[in-house]
Amino acid sequence: MPKKPESYEEELEAIMFALAESVAEASDEEILEETRSQGEDPTEAVGRVRNVLLNAAKAYRQRRLREAD
């Protein structure tokens, strides 16, 4: 049985990890089918995801700059 999260941050981390695992295990066809079934264009969805990841990577790289202020 998984360990019970002790804080909100740990709970959120556990949810995000489980979500990432489910996506990593899904086939390309499953992901495309789910995207289309939600009425989204896969190409547009890819662009949004790419932007989120790029922004997160940029924020991570700049974290020390923000902390120094």
N, C-alpha and C positions, 0 to 999 in steps of 0.2 A: 504494500500500500504506500502511495507517495506521501512524503513528509508534508505536514500541514504548514502553509506559509505563516510566518510570524508577523508580517507587516504588510501594509498595502503595497509597498514596492515589490516585495517578494511575491505577493499574489499576482500582481501585474506582470512580473517577469515570467512566472509560471504559465500564465495565459498566453503571453507572446511566444514563449518557447513552444507550447503545444500547437499554436496556430502555425508557426513556422514549420514544425514537423509535418503537420497535415498537408501543407502546401508542397513541401519537399517530396512527400511520398506520392502526391497526385501525378497522374500522367498529363502530358501536354493537352491531350484530347479532353480530359476531364476538366482541366482549367478553362480551356476555350469554351466548352459546352456550358459550364457554370456562368462564365462571363456573359455569353450570349443569352442565356436563359434569364439573366437579370436585366436584359435590354441594353447592354453596353456593347460598344465597339471594342474588340480586343486591342486594336492598335491605339485607341485613345486611352484605354486603361493602362497599357504598357507605358505610355508617356507620363501619365500621372504617377505611377509607381516609380518610374525612373527619377522623376523630379523629387519625390519624397525621399528616396534613398540618397540622391546627390545632396539635397539640403541637410539631411541628417549627418552625412559624412563631413560636409563643410562646417556645420555647427560643432561637431566633435573636434575637428582640427583647430577651431577657433576658441575652444572652451577656456584655454589658459589666458587668452587675450581678454575675454569677458571677466574672468576671475581677477585679473590684475586691475581692473577699473575700480 
